[in-house]
Amino acid sequence: MRSRPLWRVTVHAVLFGGALVMVMPLIWIVLTAFKERNEIFSLVPQWLPAHPTLNNFLGVLDAMPFWRYYWNTLVVAFGILAVQLVTITLAAYAFARMEFWGRDVLFILLLVQLMIAPQSTVVQNYITVTRLGLLDTKLAIMAPYLASAFGTFLLRQSFKGIPKEMEEAAALDGCGSFRFLMHVAVPLALPGYLAFGLVSLTYHWNEFFWPMVVTETTRSRTLTLGLGIFAQTTEGSADWTMLMAATLMVIAVPLGLFLVFQKRFINSFMQSGLGG
């Protein structure tokens, strides 16, 4: 009886230690963003800023078109999510509730897409975007992601969990497939939508490689690409305080979303039917 509490204490101590190690870089970024430049080059590392300042954030706003990058990222991330919600809803409902020839084969091909690295299709996607005249536009960043195999799979699991009797009862009341989808299936699948929405927003907010390939000017560059360019320009002068401030400004939105919706995010994956 005595070993069980000790075992639990040991497990919690190990988990807490691991969590502390993983969150330590984030803590260092936050604290460094408020330090003066000479504080980070002291022989004895100091965690807390001696004289907290907001000059680093103001310097970032002066050194780079932050608000332009911020607006571009908002348009790209939320634009992709808006279109994805439509495409994955229709595809997931078709795979989960409708009977048609080749459905299982098509679904297997859809799952195979999850195993293909996005970087392997960059060349063909770039050629397509160029031929469409979309190069250096926000639509060029969005185009390859307007449909999502992961989102379709996630919602399919949610839709398959809806009892068949509920659909049959709705059909007796004169409710067609589209009305059943919008008024019954979609509301019941809200946990799946929330889980996918957070994953999609976080991924496209932080994406770097594809925007770097298809953008050339500040009119369409996103925050992560702007941060990379800013890091290159400040590397020679080693202005790490401004770089940490810029990093904190970039990650503020996805970090805030995760902290606010953390419990719902975890519960959404638990309730979305992935366990079945």
C-alpha positions as CSV (number, residue, x, y, z in Angstrom):
1,M,0.0,0.0,0.0
2,R,2.9,2.3,0.7
3,S,4.6,1.7,-2.6
4,R,1.6,2.9,-4.7
5,P,1.8,6.6,-3.5
6,L,5.6,6.6,-4.0
7,W,5.2,5.2,-7.5
8,R,2.7,7.9,-8.3
9,V,5.0,10.6,-6.9
10,T,7.8,9.2,-9.0
11,V,5.8,9.2,-12.2
12,H,4.5,12.7,-11.6
13,A,8.0,14.0,-10.9
14,V,9.3,12.5,-14.1
15,L,6.5,13.9,-16.1
16,F,6.9,17.3,-14.5
17,G,10.7,17.2,-15.2
18,G,10.0,16.3,-18.9
19,A,7.4,19.1,-19.2
20,L,9.8,21.6,-17.7
21,V,12.6,20.7,-20.1
22,M,10.3,21.1,-23.1
23,V,8.8,24.4,-21.9
24,M,12.2,25.9,-21.0
25,P,13.0,27.3,-24.5
26,L,9.6,29.0,-24.5
27,I,10.2,30.6,-21.1
28,W,13.6,31.8,-22.3
29,I,12.1,33.4,-25.4
30,V,9.5,35.2,-23.4
31,L,12.0,36.5,-20.8
32,T,14.7,37.4,-23.4
33,A,12.1,39.4,-25.4
34,F,11.9,41.9,-22.5
35,K,15.6,42.2,-21.8
36,E,18.0,44.9,-22.9
37,R,20.6,43.8,-25.4
38,N,23.6,43.8,-23.0
39,E,21.9,41.5,-20.5
40,I,22.1,38.4,-22.8
41,F,25.9,38.7,-23.2
42,S,26.6,38.7,-19.4
43,L,29.1,36.0,-18.2
44,V,26.5,34.8,-15.7
45,P,23.2,33.9,-17.4
46,Q,20.3,35.7,-15.8
47,W,16.8,34.5,-16.4
48,L,14.8,37.5,-15.3
49,P,15.3,40.9,-17.1
50,A,16.9,43.5,-14.8
51,H,15.1,46.3,-16.6
52,P,12.1,45.0,-18.6
53,T,11.5,47.0,-21.8
54,L,9.2,47.0,-24.8
55,N,11.8,48.6,-27.0
56,N,12.5,45.2,-28.7
57,F,8.9,44.9,-29.9
58,L,8.9,48.5,-31.1
59,G,12.2,47.8,-32.9
60,V,10.7,44.8,-34.7
61,L,7.7,46.9,-35.9
62,D,10.2,49.5,-37.3
63,A,12.6,46.9,-38.8
64,M,10.1,44.8,-40.7
65,P,6.6,45.2,-42.2
66,F,5.1,43.1,-39.4
67,W,1.5,44.1,-39.8
68,R,1.6,43.3,-43.5
69,Y,3.0,39.8,-42.7
70,Y,0.4,39.5,-40.0
71,W,-2.5,40.3,-42.3
72,N,-1.2,37.9,-45.0
73,T,-0.9,35.1,-42.4
74,L,-4.5,35.7,-41.1
75,V,-5.9,35.6,-44.7
76,V,-3.9,32.5,-45.6
77,A,-4.6,30.5,-42.4
78,F,-8.2,31.3,-42.0
79,G,-8.9,31.3,-45.8
80,I,-7.5,27.7,-46.0
81,L,-9.5,26.6,-43.0
82,A,-12.8,28.1,-44.4
83,V,-12.5,26.2,-47.7
84,Q,-11.3,23.1,-46.0
85,L,-14.3,23.0,-43.8
86,V,-16.5,22.8,-46.9
87,T,-14.5,20.2,-48.8
88,I,-13.8,17.9,-45.9
89,T,-17.4,18.0,-44.8
90,L,-18.8,16.9,-48.2
91,A,-16.1,14.3,-48.8
92,A,-16.3,12.9,-45.2
93,Y,-20.1,12.6,-45.4
94,A,-19.9,10.8,-48.8
95,F,-17.4,8.3,-47.5
96,A,-19.2,7.7,-44.2
97,R,-22.9,7.7,-45.2
98,M,-23.3,7.1,-48.9
99,E,-23.0,3.9,-50.9
100,F,-21.3,4.2,-54.3
101,W,-19.1,2.1,-56.5
102,G,-15.4,2.3,-55.6
103,R,-15.9,4.1,-52.3
104,D,-13.6,1.9,-50.3
105,V,-10.8,2.1,-52.9
106,L,-11.1,5.8,-53.1
107,F,-10.9,6.1,-49.4
108,I,-7.8,3.9,-49.3
109,L,-6.2,6.2,-51.9
110,L,-7.1,9.2,-49.7
111,L,-5.3,7.6,-46.8
112,V,-2.3,6.9,-48.9
113,Q,-2.0,10.6,-49.5
114,L,-1.3,11.0,-45.7
115,M,1.9,9.1,-46.2
116,I,3.2,11.3,-49.0
117,A,5.5,14.1,-47.8
118,P,4.2,17.5,-49.0
119,Q,7.7,18.4,-50.1
120,S,7.6,15.7,-52.8
121,T,4.9,17.5,-54.7
122,V,6.5,21.0,-54.6
123,V,7.8,21.0,-58.1
124,Q,4.5,20.0,-59.7
125,N,2.6,22.4,-57.5
126,Y,5.0,25.2,-58.4
127,I,4.5,24.5,-62.1
128,T,0.7,24.5,-61.7
129,V,0.7,27.7,-59.7
130,T,3.0,29.4,-62.3
131,R,0.9,28.4,-65.2
132,L,-2.2,29.7,-63.5
133,G,-0.5,33.1,-63.0
134,L,-0.8,32.9,-59.2
135,L,2.9,33.2,-58.4
136,D,3.6,35.7,-55.5
137,T,0.0,35.8,-54.3
138,K,-1.8,34.6,-51.2
139,L,-3.9,32.3,-53.3
140,A,-0.7,30.5,-54.4
141,I,0.1,29.7,-50.8
142,M,-3.5,28.4,-50.2
143,A,-4.1,26.4,-53.4
144,P,-2.4,23.1,-52.4
145,Y,-4.2,22.9,-49.1
146,L,-7.9,23.6,-50.0
147,A,-8.7,19.9,-49.3
148,S,-7.3,17.8,-46.5
149,A,-7.0,14.0,-46.3
150,F,-6.5,14.2,-42.6
151,G,-9.6,16.4,-42.1
152,T,-11.7,14.1,-44.3
153,F,-10.6,11.0,-42.3
154,L,-11.3,12.8,-39.0
155,L,-14.8,13.9,-39.9
156,R,-15.6,10.5,-41.5
157,Q,-15.0,8.9,-38.2
158,S,-17.3,11.4,-36.5
159,F,-20.0,10.9,-39.1
160,K,-19.8,7.1,-38.9
161,G,-20.6,7.3,-35.2
162,I,-24.0,8.8,-35.9
163,P,-26.7,6.0,-35.5
164,K,-28.3,4.8,-38.7
165,E,-31.7,5.0,-37.1
166,M,-31.4,8.7,-36.7
167,E,-30.9,9.2,-40.4
168,E,-33.8,6.9,-41.2
169,A,-36.1,8.8,-38.8
170,A,-35.0,12.0,-40.4
171,A,-35.8,10.6,-43.9
172,L,-39.3,9.6,-42.7
173,D,-39.8,13.2,-41.7
174,G,-38.9,14.4,-45.2
175,C,-35.3,15.4,-44.4
176,G,-33.0,14.9,-47.4
177,S,-29.3,14.1,-47.2
178,F,-28.1,17.7,-47.4
179,R,-30.5,18.8,-44.7
180,F,-29.5,15.9,-42.5
181,L,-25.9,16.8,-43.0
182,M,-26.3,20.5,-42.1
183,H,-28.8,20.1,-39.3
184,V,-27.8,16.8,-37.7
185,A,-24.4,15.5,-38.8
186,V,-22.5,18.7,-38.6
187,P,-23.7,19.8,-35.1
188,L,-22.9,16.3,-33.8
189,A,-19.4,16.4,-35.3
190,L,-18.4,19.8,-33.7
191,P,-15.7,18.2,-31.5
192,G,-14.1,16.9,-34.7
193,Y,-14.3,20.3,-36.4
194,L,-12.7,21.9,-33.4
195,A,-9.8,19.5,-33.3
196,F,-9.2,19.8,-37.1
197,G,-9.5,23.6,-37.0
198,L,-6.8,24.0,-34.3
199,V,-4.5,21.6,-36.2
200,S,-5.1,23.4,-39.5
201,L,-4.6,26.9,-38.2
202,T,-1.5,26.0,-36.3
203,Y,0.1,24.2,-39.2
204,H,-0.6,26.9,-41.8
205,W,0.3,29.7,-39.4
206,N,3.7,28.2,-38.9
207,E,4.4,26.9,-42.4
208,F,7.6,28.1,-43.9
209,F,8.7,26.1,-46.9
210,W,5.9,26.5,-49.4
211,P,5.4,30.2,-48.8
212,M,9.1,30.7,-49.4
213,V,8.9,28.9,-52.7
214,V,5.9,30.8,-54.2
215,T,6.4,34.3,-52.8
216,E,8.9,37.0,-53.8
217,T,7.7,40.3,-52.2
218,T,6.3,41.5,-48.9
219,R,2.8,41.8,-50.4
220,S,2.2,38.1,-49.9
221,R,4.8,36.8,-47.5
222,T,3.7,35.3,-44.2
223,L,4.9,35.8,-40.7
224,T,7.3,32.8,-40.5
225,L,8.9,33.8,-43.8
226,G,9.2,37.4,-42.6
227,L,10.8,36.1,-39.4
228,G,13.3,34.1,-41.3
229,I,14.3,37.1,-43.4
230,F,14.5,39.3,-40.3
231,A,16.7,36.7,-38.6
232,Q,19.1,36.8,-41.5
233,T,19.3,40.6,-41.5
234,T,20.0,40.7,-37.7
235,E,22.4,37.8,-37.6
236,G,25.4,39.9,-38.3
237,S,24.7,42.3,-35.4
238,A,23.5,39.5,-33.2
239,D,20.4,41.4,-31.9
240,W,19.0,38.4,-30.1
241,T,16.6,40.4,-28.0
242,M,14.8,41.7,-31.1
243,L,14.8,38.3,-32.6
244,M,13.2,36.8,-29.5
245,A,10.6,39.6,-29.5
246,A,9.8,38.9,-33.1
247,T,9.5,35.2,-32.4
248,L,7.2,35.8,-29.5
249,M,5.0,38.0,-31.7
250,V,4.8,35.3,-34.3
251,I,3.8,32.5,-32.0
252,A,1.5,34.5,-29.8
253,V,-1.7,33.7,-31.8
254,P,-1.3,29.8,-32.1
255,L,0.0,29.7,-28.5
256,G,-2.9,31.7,-27.2
257,L,-5.4,29.5,-29.1
258,F,-3.9,26.4,-27.7
259,L,-3.9,27.7,-24.1
260,V,-7.5,28.8,-24.4
261,F,-8.9,25.7,-26.1
262,Q,-6.5,23.1,-24.6
263,K,-9.0,21.0,-22.8
264,R,-11.5,21.2,-25.6
265,F,-8.7,20.3,-28.1
266,I,-7.8,17.2,-26.2
267,N,-11.5,16.2,-25.6
268,S,-12.2,16.7,-29.3
269,F,-9.7,14.1,-30.4
270,M,-11.1,11.7,-27.7
271,Q,-14.6,12.2,-28.9
272,S,-14.0,12.3,-32.7
273,G,-14.1,8.6,-33.1
274,L,-10.4,8.0,-33.7
275,G,-10.3,5.3,-31.1
276,G,-12.8,3.2,-33.1
